[in-house]
Amino acid sequence: MSTDASAPRWLIVVRRDKPALYHDLSRTFQTTPQVAVILDRRVTARGERPATQRRTPLTAAEIELWETVGFRLIPPPILALQDTPYR
């Protein structure tokens, strides 16, 4: 992860089936350099989530929010840990 002061400090990952939400959040945070908004692009050939994950599994509460709200907010400390190959 970059230590550049302009690097995003927060990451918002939006479900791929929520393009309107992605555009709304992108527009809302376009002038906030500390926030990056991206679409979740993780899929297999059949459109399912990959079988192997490097990430820590989501809790039941996080899964419920992902399914109902349509996005996940990832704070800075977790972003820093993503640079390690296995957590």
C-alpha positions in Angstrom: 0.0 0.0 0.0 1.2 3.4 -0.8 2.1 5.8 2.0 1.2 8.8 -0.3 -1.0 11.3 1.6 -3.4 11.4 -1.4 -3.9 7.6 -1.3 -7.4 6.5 -0.4 -7.8 6.0 3.3 -11.3 4.3 3.0 -12.5 1.9 0.3 -16.1 1.4 -0.5 -16.8 -1.9 -2.4 -20.1 -1.9 -4.1 -21.9 -5.1 -5.2 -21.7 -5.6 -9.0 -25.5 -5.8 -9.3 -25.8 -2.3 -7.9 -24.5 0.0 -10.6 -26.8 2.9 -9.6 -25.5 2.7 -6.1 -21.9 2.7 -7.4 -22.6 5.8 -9.5 -24.3 7.6 -6.6 -21.5 6.8 -4.2 -18.8 7.7 -6.8 -20.5 11.0 -7.5 -20.9 11.7 -3.7 -17.2 11.0 -3.0 -15.6 12.3 -6.2 -14.1 15.3 -4.5 -13.0 13.3 -1.4 -9.5 11.9 -2.2 -9.5 9.9 1.0 -12.3 7.6 -0.3 -12.2 5.3 -3.3 -15.4 3.7 -4.6 -15.0 0.4 -6.7 -17.3 -2.3 -8.0 -16.8 -5.8 -6.7 -15.4 -7.7 -9.7 -14.8 -11.1 -8.1 -16.5 -13.8 -10.2 -15.7 -17.2 -11.7 -16.6 -18.4 -15.2 -20.1 -19.4 -14.0 -20.6 -16.0 -12.2 -20.1 -17.4 -8.7 -17.7 -16.2 -6.1 -14.2 -17.7 -6.3 -13.7 -20.9 -4.2 -10.4 -19.7 -2.7 -10.2 -16.3 -0.9 -7.2 -14.5 0.5 -9.4 -12.3 2.5 -10.8 -12.9 6.0 -14.3 -14.3 5.6 -17.2 -11.9 6.4 -19.1 -12.3 9.6 -22.9 -13.0 9.5 -23.6 -9.3 10.2 -21.2 -8.2 7.4 -22.9 -10.7 5.0 -26.3 -9.3 5.9 -25.2 -5.7 5.3 -23.6 -6.7 2.0 -26.8 -8.4 0.8 -29.2 -5.7 2.1 -27.3 -2.4 1.7 -25.2 -3.4 -1.3 -21.8 -2.2 -0.3 -19.0 -2.7 2.2 -16.9 0.0 3.8 -13.3 -1.0 4.3 -11.4 1.1 6.8 -7.7 2.0 6.5 -6.2 -0.6 8.8 -7.7 -3.4 6.8 -6.4 -1.9 3.6 -2.9 -1.9 5.0 -3.2 -5.6 5.9 -4.3 -6.4 2.3 -0.6 -6.0 1.2 0.3 -9.2 3.1 -0.3 -12.3 1.0 -2.1 -14.2 3.7 -4.0 -13.0 6.7 
